[in-house]
Each structure stands twice: as structure tokens, then as C-alpha cells.
Amino acid sequence: MAKRDFIIVGIGNHIIPQLTTEVMELICKIKVFSGGKRHYTLVKHLLPKKHTWIQISGRMDVVLHEYSLHKKTILIFASGDPFFYGFGNTLKAFLPEASIQSFPYFNSVQRLCHKSMTNYSELHTVSVHGRPWAPLDVALIKDEPLIGILTDGKKTPAVIAKRMIQYGFSNYRMIVGEELDGELEQITNYELEACADQEHLALNCILLVRKHPKNTSFGLPDDQFVPLPNRSKMITKLPIRHSTIHALDLRNAISFWDVGACTGSVAIEAKRHYPHLSITAFEIRSECRAIIQENKERFSTPGIEVVIADFFDLDIKNYPMPNVVFIGGHGNRLEEMILKIHALNPTVRFVTNAVKDTSSETFINTLTTLNYRIKTTNIQVDEYNKIAIHTAVNN
């Protein structure tokens, strides 16, 4: 057997693991094995009587220390495909110089596609197992035709179904696979409403099958936003929003701030166009929390963090550092706001929509002093005031 630092063997959930002759021969020659508690239960009877088992649980530094105590090859059992959100990726991240040989099995989402006879040529897979909602949000906003989801004990099928209903993604149905390849295997088709009240076995994964494309227009109609009470016209109008988003140039941005978000129209439109973005919307009015949340749900845009507070009272280092900032409101403290944000990130791109000449002058003068280039586009919608869209890019 050629010397290898690690051999990773992917297994399913069968009572008798389905292993190739080559893997069985390797098992006979190796003395040190590793894997999770469940893996040990499945393979223990196949291992040599005199063997060492290193359990993978908890802190990775402890596992790596155990590995370092052994000079010979370690055979690791993992679930499914070790390089599909699996331990193979973790091992490579911590030990990039290690020599690794892999014997993968089907991953759980593939097995669910096989067993439910689902064509998975257009499959987009995400994991919310110990991870944030963002990958699933992006896939849903993009209206992917087939989404596979790796779940966990908190983000269960029922919780996922409820969240999808909340944000208007009822154009999907759900296939839940429980204990795939095990004695308790169960595969169930659901409409989201039916799944929202169900409990499932801990070992499960999901397929979201799009029933029809979501009927979403290119631009979000102004009259469909929930407005501020008695101030229905206080919203960045659709043509202004699109011109503003063009000025923001969010294609390669990672984090975007909408400061003075009001009803959330700019943040929501930006999320629809660029679902990968981390978006933080700041607003001082307490009543806007419920307004922005309702608008997020109306326009199916989860994943926007809303901060209701006086921006000048915040320690902005506690939020994802922005690549781009839109200043929609500043409480007549525009220069102070620019300087506060610039101190956090001196290369940030600024955009603002100014109605008053004094706002335009303050924006241009402050950022020119900070060595920014300014570009201005003037636009007017119907009988409303002319808007100057100012873009500032650091030289």
C-alpha cells in the first residue's frame, strides 16, 4: 500500500456499509481509524480487533492533536462524499499539505434525488447545517428550479417551510428524505403549508422543487410598498431607485449599507438584483422596523439586517464593513456621517440622492477633500423635485 497521510472513505446510512473490495483491503492493513460516533457504530464490526479509533466531535484542534500522535496512515469514515460540505474540506483547510486519498459515496441530496426519481441536472445545493440562512436566501431569490438543502436540528424542514411561507416562496414544493438508506427511511412530498406543522427525524435533507417561476417584475412598483403613515409619497421612486442602484455598482461588492433606509425600498431593490449581498439597513424611526419587515416579506427578500437606532450613537465596527454605502437620510449631519463611515473604510464607495443644494455641496466638498472623484446625474420623475444622484469613488 502506498504511503498516504489520510484515506477518507464516504459511507451511507446502511446497517451493512457498502464498501468496495479495495476499501475492505485497506481496512485490513490499517490500525488507526477516525470518524463520528454514528460512523463507528456502522463500521466497528469491520475493523481489525486491535485498532485505535479517534472520534471526530467538538473542537477540531483536539482531533488534529490526536492525529499528530500517529505516524501511520489514518483511515477516516465520513458521510457520503467527503468533499461535499464534508470532512475532506475541513481536513484540507487545516492540513493543506496533507496527502489525502478519497473513496466517496453518494451525498445525501443525491440519494434523495435517486430515491424520489428527481432529475437533478439543474440542482443547486446549499447547506444551512450550522450555517446562516444566506445561501438558501440567495437560491430562493434567484428562483432556482431545484434546490437541495442540508439541514440541522434548528433549521428543520418545518422551520424552513415556515420561513419560505413568510417570505412568499410558496411556488416551491418540498421533498423530505429522512434516515436515507437506514431502517427508518422515509421520503415524503409536501406543500409548504403541510410541512410547516410536521416533525421529522434528525437525519434528514430536503429538495425544493419549483412548481412555477416566481412572477417578479424587473422593477418593484412604488404603490406596492408599505409607506410611512400618512406619507405615502416619501419613497425613492422606481426610476430613481434603478438609477441609484446603477450608481452603487454592487456587482462585486460583498457588504452594502443603506443608511436612512425609511421603508427599505433601496435595500430591497438591491437585494433583488444582487442576492449575494450582505445588506444592512439603518433607520432611526422605530415605526420603520415593522414597515421594512412587511416590505421584505411582500417582495420576498429575506437576508436584510435592519438596525433601528440613531446612526451616530452606533459603534459601526460591530456591523459588516461596507464596500458601498447609500446615504438616504442623514438628519442634517451629512459631513459627520461621511467622516464616520470613511474612518471605518477609507475606500468605501458613497452614493446619495440630494434634493437640496446644500446637501449636494456638503457631499461634493467633503468627499473631494478626502480625495474622491465625484460623478453626478440629475433626474426628475413627473412633478416631483429634481434629484441629484451623486457617486463618490476614492482615487
Backbone hydrogen bonds in HBPLUS format (Angstrom, degrees):
<---DONOR---> <-ACCEPTOR-->    atom                        ^
c    i                          cat <-CA-CA->   ^        H-A-AA   ^      H-
h    n   atom  resd res      DA  || num        DHA   H-A  angle D-A-AA Bond
n    s   type  num  typ     dist DA aas  dist angle  dist       angle   num
A0074-ILE N   A0005-ASP O   3.20 MM  69  6.49 163.5  2.22 139.1 141.4     1
A0006-PHE N   A0099-SER O   3.02 MM  93  6.31 150.1  2.11 162.6 170.6     2
A0101-GLN N   A0006-PHE O   2.97 MM  95  6.37 151.2  2.06 143.7 152.7     3
A0007-ILE N   A0074-ILE O   2.96 MM  67  6.32 154.2  2.03 152.0 153.8     4
A0076-ILE N   A0007-ILE O   2.65 MM  69  6.01 165.6  1.67 167.6 172.5     5
A0008-ILE N   A0101-GLN O   2.77 MM  93  6.22 162.9  1.79 165.0 170.8     6
A0103-PHE N   A0008-ILE O   2.80 MM  95  6.18 154.7  1.86 166.4 171.0     7
A0009-VAL N   A0076-ILE O   2.73 MM  67  6.10 164.7  1.75 167.1 172.5     8
A0078-ALA N   A0009-VAL O   2.92 MM  69  6.05 161.2  1.95 147.6 148.8     9
A0010-GLY N   A0103-PHE O   2.81 MM  93  5.99 171.0  1.81 144.6 147.7    10
A0011-ILE N   A0078-ALA O   2.87 MM  67  6.25 152.7  1.94 160.2 166.4    11
A0080-GLY N   A0011-ILE O   2.85 MM  69  5.16 170.8  1.86 142.1 140.2    12
A0024-MET N   A0020-THR O   3.00 MM   4  6.32 163.1  2.03 153.9 158.7    13
A0025-GLU N   A0021-THR O   2.97 MM   4  6.20 152.1  2.04 148.5 155.8    14
A0026-LEU N   A0022-GLU O   3.09 MM   4  6.36 150.1  2.18 142.1 150.1    15
A0027-ILE N   A0023-VAL O   2.90 MM   4  6.21 157.0  1.95 154.8 160.8    16
A0028-CYS N   A0024-MET O   3.23 MM   4  6.49 150.0  2.33 142.0 148.6    17
A0029-LYS N   A0026-LEU O   2.98 MM   3  5.25 140.9  2.14 104.8 116.2    18
A0030-ILE N   A0027-ILE O   3.43 MM   3  5.39 155.1  2.50 100.4 107.2    19
A0052-THR N   A0031-LYS O   2.82 MM  21  6.23 158.2  1.86 161.9 168.6    20
A0075-LEU N   A0032-VAL O   3.07 MM  43  6.49 164.9  2.09 155.4 154.5    21
A0033-PHE N   A0052-THR O   2.76 MM  19  6.04 173.0  1.76 170.1 172.0    22
A0054-ILE N   A0033-PHE O   2.82 MM  21  6.25 154.4  1.88 145.0 152.8    23
A0034-SER N   A0075-LEU O   2.93 MM  41  6.29 136.0  2.13 150.6 151.3    24
A0077-PHE N   A0034-SER O   2.83 MM  43  6.20 166.2  1.84 152.8 153.1    25
A0035-GLY N   A0054-ILE O   3.26 MM  19  6.75 146.0  2.38 154.4 156.5    26
A0056-ILE N   A0035-GLY O   2.79 MM  21  5.23 161.0  1.82 129.9 132.9    27
A0040-TYR N   A0036-GLY O   3.09 MM   4  6.42 155.3  2.15 151.3 157.5    28
A0041-THR N   A0037-LYS O   3.20 MM   4  6.53 154.0  2.28 146.5 152.9    29
A0042-LEU N   A0038-ARG O   3.22 MM   4  6.52 148.2  2.33 143.6 151.6    30
A0042-LEU N   A0039-HIS O   3.07 MM   3  5.15 119.8  2.45  95.2 110.1    31
A0043-VAL N   A0039-HIS O   3.01 MM   4  6.27 146.9  2.12 152.6 161.6    32
A0044-LYS N   A0040-TYR O   2.88 MM   4  5.27 141.7  2.03 148.8 151.2    33
A0046-LEU N   A0043-VAL O   2.79 MM   3  5.37 156.4  1.85 122.6 130.8    34
A0047-LEU N   A0044-LYS O   3.20 MM   3  5.48 156.4  2.26 109.6 116.3    35
A0064-LEU N   A0060-MET O   2.90 MM   4  6.15 166.0  1.92 157.1 160.6    36
A0065-HIS N   A0061-ASP O   3.02 MM   4  6.13 147.9  2.12 135.7 144.2    37
A0066-GLU N   A0062-VAL O   3.09 MM   4  6.40 155.9  2.15 145.8 151.8    38
A0067-TYR N   A0063-VAL O   2.93 MM   4  6.30 154.6  2.00 150.2 157.9    39
A0068-SER N   A0064-LEU O   2.95 MM   4  6.18 150.7  2.04 145.1 152.6    40
A0069-LEU N   A0066-GLU O   3.23 MM   3  5.46 150.0  2.32 103.6 112.1    41
A0070-HIS N   A0067-TYR O   3.06 MM   3  5.73 167.7  2.08 121.2 124.7    42
A0105-TYR N   A0080-GLY O   3.16 MM  25  4.62 160.5  2.20 110.6 113.1    43
A0084-PHE N   A0081-ASP O   3.02 MM   3  5.35 158.0  2.07 125.1 123.4    44
A0088-GLY N   A0082-PRO O   2.83 MM   6  4.70 135.2  2.03 123.0 130.8    45
A0089-ASN N   A0086-GLY O   3.21 MM   3  5.88 133.1  2.45 113.1 121.6    46
A0091-LEU N   A0087-PHE O   2.86 MM   4  6.07 164.6  1.89 156.5 159.8    47
A0092-LYS N   A0088-GLY O   3.02 MM   4  6.21 159.9  2.06 145.9 151.2    48
A0093-ALA N   A0089-ASN O   2.96 MM   4  6.13 148.7  2.06 143.5 152.2    49
A0094-PHE N   A0090-THR O   3.07 MM   4  6.36 155.5  2.13 152.1 157.4    50
A0095-LEU N   A0091-LEU O   2.74 MM   4  5.71 154.9  1.80 151.3 159.6    51
A0098-ALA N   A0095-LEU O   3.03 MM   3  5.46 162.6  2.06 117.0 122.6    52
A0111-ARG N   A0107-ASN O   3.02 MM   4  6.37 159.5  2.06 153.3 159.6    53
A0112-LEU N   A0108-SER O   2.95 MM   4  6.21 148.9  2.05 143.7 151.8    54
A0113-CYS N   A0109-VAL O   2.98 MM   4  6.29 152.4  2.06 146.1 153.5    55
A0114-HIS N   A0110-GLN O   2.84 MM   4  6.19 160.4  1.87 155.6 161.2    56
A0115-LYS N   A0111-ARG O   2.89 MM   4  6.03 169.2  1.90 150.1 153.0    57
A0116-SER N   A0112-LEU O   2.90 MM   4  5.90 146.7  2.01 142.4 150.9    58
A0117-MET N   A0113-CYS O   2.90 MM   4  5.65 105.2  2.47 135.0 150.3    59
A0118-THR N   A0113-CYS O   2.88 MM   5  4.79 162.7  1.91 139.9 144.8    60
A0117-MET N   A0114-HIS O   3.17 MM   3  5.03 154.0  2.24  97.9 105.5    61
A0123-LEU N   A0120-TYR O   3.29 MM   3  4.86 163.3  2.32 102.6 102.2    62
A0124-HIS N   A0146-LEU O   2.91 MM  22  6.15 149.9  2.00 146.8 156.2    63
A0148-GLY N   A0124-HIS O   2.91 MM  24  6.14 151.9  1.99 131.0 140.0    64
A0126-VAL N   A0148-GLY O   2.82 MM  22  6.18 161.0  1.86 162.2 165.2    65
A0150-LEU N   A0126-VAL O   3.07 MM  24  6.55 149.4  2.17 144.7 154.2    66
A0128-VAL N   A0150-LEU O   2.98 MM  22  6.01 168.8  1.99 162.6 164.4    67
A0131-ARG N   A0128-VAL O   3.46 MM   3  4.66 176.5  2.46  92.2  93.3    68
A0136-LEU N   A0133-TRP O   2.97 MM   3  5.64 122.3  2.31 124.7 138.2    69
A0137-ASP N   A0133-TRP O   3.02 MM   4  6.13 163.7  2.05 152.6 157.3    70
A0138-VAL N   A0134-ALA O   2.96 MM   4  6.16 162.8  1.99 161.5 164.4    71
A0139-ALA N   A0135-PRO O   3.20 MM   4  6.41 162.0  2.23 142.3 146.8    72
A0140-LEU N   A0136-LEU O   2.95 MM   4  6.18 159.8  1.99 155.8 161.1    73
A0141-ILE N   A0137-ASP O   2.90 MM   4  6.09 166.8  1.92 155.9 159.5    74
A0142-LYS N   A0138-VAL O   2.94 MM   4  6.08 152.0  2.02 146.8 154.8    75
A0144-GLU N   A0139-ALA O   3.17 MM   5  5.70 176.2  2.17 162.3 163.4    76
A0143-ASP N   A0140-LEU O   2.90 MM   3  4.90 148.4  2.00  99.4 109.7    77
A0210-ARG N   A0145-PRO O   2.99 MM  65  5.01 171.4  2.00 150.3 148.4    78
A0147-ILE N   A0208-LEU O   2.96 MM  61  4.95 162.2  1.99 141.3 147.2    79
A0208-LEU N   A0147-ILE O   2.69 MM  61  4.95 160.7  1.72 150.2 157.1    80
A0149-ILE N   A0206-ILE O   2.86 MM  57  5.01 159.7  1.90 141.5 144.6    81
A0206-ILE N   A0149-ILE O   3.05 MM  57  5.01 162.6  2.08 146.0 150.2    82
A0160-ILE N   A0156-THR O   2.91 MM   4  6.09 164.6  1.93 159.9 164.4    83
A0161-ALA N   A0157-PRO O   2.88 MM   4  6.03 158.2  1.93 146.3 152.6    84
A0162-LYS N   A0158-ALA O   2.97 MM   4  6.20 160.8  2.00 149.6 154.3    85
A0163-ARG N   A0159-VAL O   3.03 MM   4  6.25 158.5  2.08 147.2 152.9    86
A0164-MET N   A0160-ILE O   2.94 MM   4  6.16 155.9  2.00 150.2 157.0    87
A0165-ILE N   A0161-ALA O   2.97 MM   4  6.21 157.4  2.02 150.6 156.5    88
A0166-GLN N   A0162-LYS O   2.93 MM   4  6.15 159.7  1.98 147.8 153.5    89
A0167-TYR N   A0163-ARG O   3.12 MM   4  6.38 149.7  2.22 145.2 151.7    90
A0169-PHE N   A0164-MET O   2.82 MM   5  5.04 174.9  1.82 150.4 148.8    91
A0168-GLY N   A0165-ILE O   3.11 MM   3  5.09 166.1  2.13 106.9 109.7    92
A0211-LYS N   A0171-ASN O   2.70 MM  40  5.48 162.7  1.73 152.0 158.1    93
A0173-ARG N   A0209-VAL O   2.92 MM  36  5.32 158.9  1.96 144.2 149.2    94
A0209-VAL N   A0173-ARG O   2.89 MM  36  5.32 157.4  1.94 148.8 155.1    95
A0174-MET N   A0190-TYR O   2.91 MM  16  5.10 165.3  1.94 147.7 152.0    96
A0190-TYR N   A0174-MET O   2.72 MM  16  5.10 153.6  1.79 158.8 165.5    97
A0175-ILE N   A0207-LEU O   2.80 MM  32  5.00 162.1  1.83 151.8 156.8    98
A0207-LEU N   A0175-ILE O   2.83 MM  32  5.00 150.6  1.92 145.7 153.9    99
A0176-VAL N   A0188-THR O   2.91 MM  12  5.36 162.8  1.94 156.6 159.2   100
A0188-THR N   A0176-VAL O   2.99 MM  12  5.36 159.0  2.04 148.2 154.2   101
A0177-GLY N   A0205-CYS O   2.97 MM  28  5.47 171.5  1.98 158.1 160.9   102
A0205-CYS N   A0177-GLY O   3.03 MM  28  5.47 145.7  2.15 144.7 155.4   103
A0178-GLU N   A0186-GLN O   2.77 MM   8  5.13 169.6  1.79 159.3 162.8   104
A0186-GLN N   A0178-GLU O   3.00 MM   8  5.13 150.2  2.09 138.2 142.4   105
A0179-GLU N   A0203-LEU O   2.79 MM  24  5.35 167.1  1.81 161.6 163.9   106
A0182-GLY N   A0179-GLU O   2.89 MM   3  5.26 155.1  1.95 137.9 138.8   107
A0185-GLU N   A0182-GLY O   3.27 MM   3  5.29 157.7  2.32 112.1 111.3   108
A0194-ALA N   A0191-GLU O   3.00 MM   3  5.47 126.1  2.30 110.7 124.1   109
A0195-CYS N   A0191-GLU O   3.19 MM   4  6.51 150.5  2.28 153.2 162.1   110
A0196-ALA N   A0192-LEU O   3.07 MM   4  6.19 142.4  2.22 152.2 161.5   111
A0198-GLN N   A0195-CYS O   3.02 MM   3  5.27 171.1  2.03 119.7 121.5   112
A0216-THR N   A0214-LYS O   2.97 MM   2  5.79 118.3  2.36 113.4  96.6   113
A0224-GLN N   A0221-PRO O   3.15 MM   3  5.61 162.6  2.18 113.5 118.9   114
A0225-PHE N   A0222-ASP O   3.18 MM   3  5.75 166.1  2.20 116.5 120.8   115
A0231-ARG N   A0228-LEU O   3.02 MM   3  5.20 157.8  2.07 134.6 130.1   116
A0234-MET N   A0231-ARG O   3.08 MM   3  5.54 163.1  2.11 115.2 120.6   117
A0235-ILE N   A0233-LYS O   2.93 MM   2  5.67 129.9  2.19 107.7  92.7   118
A0240-ILE N   A0237-LYS O   2.91 MM   3  5.26 117.1  2.32 109.0 125.4   119
A0241-ARG N   A0237-LYS O   2.73 MM   4  5.98 157.2  1.78 157.8 165.6   120
A0242-HIS N   A0238-LEU O   2.98 MM   4  6.23 165.9  2.00 160.0 161.9   121
A0243-SER N   A0239-PRO O   3.08 MM   4  6.22 156.1  2.14 139.2 146.0   122
A0244-THR N   A0240-ILE O   2.76 MM   4  5.91 150.2  1.84 147.7 157.1   123
A0245-ILE N   A0241-ARG O   2.79 MM   4  6.05 158.6  1.83 153.7 159.1   124
A0246-HIS N   A0242-HIS O   3.00 MM   4  6.16 150.7  2.09 140.4 148.4   125
A0247-ALA N   A0243-SER O   3.02 MM   4  6.27 151.4  2.11 139.2 146.9   126
A0248-LEU N   A0244-THR O   2.83 MM   4  6.15 143.1  1.97 146.4 157.7   127
A0249-ASP N   A0245-ILE O   3.27 MM   4  6.49 142.1  2.42 141.1 148.2   128
A0253-ALA N   A0250-LEU O   3.21 MM   3  4.97 154.8  2.28  99.1 106.7   129
A0278-SER N   A0254-ILE O   2.94 MM  24  6.10 170.4  1.95 156.4 159.4   130
A0323-ASN N   A0255-SER O   2.85 MM  68  5.57 168.6  1.86 145.6 146.0   131
A0256-PHE N   A0278-SER O   2.82 MM  22  6.19 161.8  1.85 166.7 171.9   132
A0280-THR N   A0256-PHE O   2.99 MM  24  6.44 158.2  2.03 159.3 166.3   133
A0257-TRP N   A0324-VAL O   3.06 MM  67  6.51 159.6  2.10 153.2 159.3   134
A0326-PHE N   A0257-TRP O   2.88 MM  69  6.24 165.5  1.91 162.2 166.2   135
A0258-ASP N   A0280-THR O   2.94 MM  22  6.31 160.7  1.98 154.3 158.5   136
A0282-PHE N   A0258-ASP O   2.84 MM  24  6.15 160.1  1.88 151.9 158.5   137
A0259-VAL N   A0326-PHE O   2.88 MM  67  6.12 164.8  1.91 176.1 178.7   138
A0328-GLY N   A0259-VAL O   2.69 MM  69  5.75 154.0  1.76 161.6 170.9   139
A0329-GLY N   A0259-VAL O   3.22 MM  70  6.36 135.0  2.43 135.1 134.7   140
A0260-GLY N   A0282-PHE O   2.78 MM  22  5.61 144.6  1.90 133.8 145.8   141
A0261-ALA N   A0282-PHE O   2.86 MM  21  5.78 163.9  1.89 148.6 153.9   142
A0264-GLY N   A0261-ALA O   2.83 MM   3  4.93 165.4  1.85 131.2 130.0   143
A0268-ILE N   A0264-GLY O   2.87 MM   4  5.91 162.2  1.90 158.3 163.6   144
A0269-GLU N   A0265-SER O   2.96 MM   4  6.03 163.6  1.98 144.6 149.6   145
A0270-ALA N   A0266-VAL O   2.89 MM   4  6.01 157.1  1.95 147.9 154.8   146
A0271-LYS N   A0267-ALA O   2.96 MM   4  6.17 152.0  2.04 142.8 150.4   147
A0272-ARG N   A0268-ILE O   2.99 MM   4  6.27 151.8  2.08 149.5 156.8   148
A0273-HIS N   A0269-GLU O   3.15 MM   4  6.41 153.3  2.22 145.9 152.2   149
A0274-TYR N   A0270-ALA O   2.77 MM   4  5.83 155.3  1.83 151.6 159.6   150
A0277-LEU N   A0274-TYR O   3.07 MM   3  5.88 167.7  2.09 127.7 131.2   151
A0305-GLU N   A0279-ILE O   2.94 MM  26  6.26 156.0  2.00 168.5 161.0   152
A0281-ALA N   A0305-GLU O   2.73 MM  24  6.10 168.1  1.75 170.1 174.2   153
A0307-VAL N   A0281-ALA O   2.79 MM  26  6.07 168.8  1.80 163.3 164.1   154
A0283-GLU N   A0307-VAL O   2.99 MM  24  6.36 155.6  2.05 163.8 164.6   155
A0309-ALA N   A0283-GLU O   2.98 MM  26  6.20 137.7  2.17 132.8 143.8   156
A0288-CYS N   A0285-ARG O   3.14 MM   3  5.55 153.2  2.21 108.3 116.4   157
A0289-ARG N   A0286-SER O   3.26 MM   3  5.95 165.3  2.29 116.7 120.5   158
A0292-ILE N   A0288-CYS O   2.79 MM   4  5.78 172.3  1.80 150.1 152.2   159
A0293-GLN N   A0289-ARG O   3.04 MM   4  6.18 159.3  2.09 144.8 151.2   160
A0294-GLU N   A0290-ALA O   2.94 MM   4  6.10 160.9  1.97 146.4 151.4   161
A0295-ASN N   A0291-ILE O   2.98 MM   4  6.23 155.4  2.04 147.7 154.9   162
A0296-LYS N   A0292-ILE O   2.80 MM   4  6.04 152.9  1.88 150.3 158.1   163
A0297-GLU N   A0293-GLN O   3.04 MM   4  6.32 155.8  2.10 148.6 154.4   164
A0298-ARG N   A0294-GLU O   2.87 MM   4  6.10 156.8  1.92 147.3 154.4   165
A0299-PHE N   A0295-ASN O   3.05 MM   4  6.13 154.4  2.12 147.6 152.7   166
A0301-THR N   A0296-LYS O   2.87 MM   5  4.94 166.4  1.89 147.0 150.3   167
A0300-SER N   A0297-GLU O   3.31 MM   3  5.00 168.8  2.32 101.2 103.1   168
A0313-ASP N   A0310-ASP O   2.87 MM   3  5.43 156.6  1.92 119.2 126.9   169
A0314-LEU N   A0311-PHE O   3.24 MM   3  5.37 158.0  2.29 103.6 110.2   170
A0318-ASN N   A0315-ASP O   3.07 MM   3  6.06 170.1  2.08 128.9 131.6   171
A0319-TYR N   A0316-ILE O   3.27 MM   3  5.68 167.0  2.29 114.7 115.8   172
A0349-ARG N   A0323-ASN O   2.96 MM  26  6.31 167.5  1.98 144.5 147.0   173
A0325-VAL N   A0349-ARG O   2.81 MM  24  6.20 158.5  1.86 169.7 177.0   174
A0351-VAL N   A0325-VAL O   2.94 MM  26  6.35 139.6  2.11 159.0 166.6   175
A0327-ILE N   A0351-VAL O   2.88 MM  24  6.32 161.0  1.92 162.9 168.9   176
A0333-ARG N   A0330-HIS O   3.01 MM   3  5.46 143.9  2.14 111.4 121.6   177
A0337-MET N   A0333-ARG O   2.97 MM   4  6.21 153.2  2.04 150.7 159.0   178
A0338-ILE N   A0334-LEU O   2.91 MM   4  6.18 164.6  1.94 158.4 161.8   179
A0339-LEU N   A0335-GLU O   2.99 MM   4  6.21 167.1  2.01 154.2 157.4   180
A0340-LYS N   A0336-GLU O   3.01 MM   4  6.15 150.4  2.10 141.9 150.0   181
A0341-ILE N   A0337-MET O   3.05 MM   4  6.31 163.5  2.08 154.5 157.8   182
A0342-HIS N   A0338-ILE O   2.82 MM   4  5.94 163.0  1.84 154.0 159.8   183
A0343-ALA N   A0339-LEU O   2.99 MM   4  6.03 147.7  2.10 139.6 146.7   184
A0344-LEU N   A0341-ILE O   3.01 MM   3  5.23 132.2  2.24 101.0 114.1   185
A0345-ASN N   A0341-ILE O   3.03 MM   4  6.42 159.8  2.07 154.6 159.9   186
A0348-VAL N   A0345-ASN O   3.21 MM   3  5.55 169.4  2.22 120.1 120.5   187
A0350-PHE N   A0392-ALA O   3.10 MM  42  5.05 158.7  2.15 145.2 149.2   188
A0392-ALA N   A0350-PHE O   2.80 MM  42  5.05 163.1  1.83 155.6 155.1   189
A0352-THR N   A0390-HIS O   3.04 MM  38  5.42 151.9  2.12 145.7 153.9   190
A0390-HIS N   A0352-THR O   2.93 MM  38  5.42 157.7  1.98 162.3 167.1   191
A0354-ALA N   A0388-ALA O   2.86 MM  34  5.09 171.4  1.87 146.2 146.4   192
A0388-ALA N   A0354-ALA O   2.89 MM  34  5.09 168.5  1.91 149.3 153.2   193
A0360-SER N   A0356-LYS O   3.24 MM   4  6.63 158.8  2.29 147.1 152.4   194
A0361-GLU N   A0357-ASP O   2.88 MM   4  6.13 164.5  1.90 155.4 159.4   195
A0362-THR N   A0358-THR O   2.98 MM   4  6.12 161.9  2.02 144.7 149.6   196
A0363-PHE N   A0359-SER O   2.97 MM   4  6.10 167.9  1.98 151.1 154.5   197
A0364-ILE N   A0360-SER O   2.94 MM   4  6.08 175.0  1.94 156.7 158.3   198
A0365-ASN N   A0361-GLU O   2.86 MM   4  5.85 167.9  1.87 151.6 155.8   199
A0366-THR N   A0362-THR O   2.94 MM   4  5.81 163.8  1.97 146.3 151.7   200
A0367-LEU N   A0363-PHE O   3.13 MM   4  6.14 167.5  2.15 147.9 151.8   201
A0368-THR N   A0364-ILE O   2.89 MM   4  5.83 146.6  2.00 144.4 153.9   202
A0369-THR N   A0365-ASN O   3.13 MM   4  6.18 155.8  2.19 141.6 147.4   203
A0372-TYR N   A0367-LEU O   2.87 MM   5  5.34 147.3  1.98 148.3 152.7   204
A0371-ASN N   A0368-THR O   2.98 MM   3  5.06 154.1  2.05 109.8 111.9   205
A0395-ASN N   A0371-ASN O   3.05 MM  24  6.01 168.8  2.07 154.7 157.2   206
A0373-ARG N   A0393-VAL O   2.74 MM  20  5.24 166.8  1.76 154.3 153.6   207
A0393-VAL N   A0373-ARG O   2.94 MM  20  5.24 157.1  1.99 147.0 153.1   208
A0375-LYS N   A0391-THR O   2.86 MM  16  5.14 154.9  1.93 147.6 154.9   209
A0391-THR N   A0375-LYS O   2.79 MM  16  5.14 161.8  1.83 157.5 163.1   210
A0377-THR N   A0389-ILE O   2.93 MM  12  5.11 154.0  2.00 136.7 145.2   211
A0389-ILE N   A0377-THR O   2.74 MM  12  5.11 172.3  1.74 159.8 157.0   212
A0379-ILE N   A0387-ILE O   2.86 MM   8  5.32 160.2  1.90 154.0 160.8   213
A0387-ILE N   A0379-ILE O   2.75 MM   8  5.32 178.7  1.75 162.3 162.4   214
A0384-TYR N   A0381-VAL O   2.98 MM   3  5.68 149.7  2.07 148.8 149.6   215
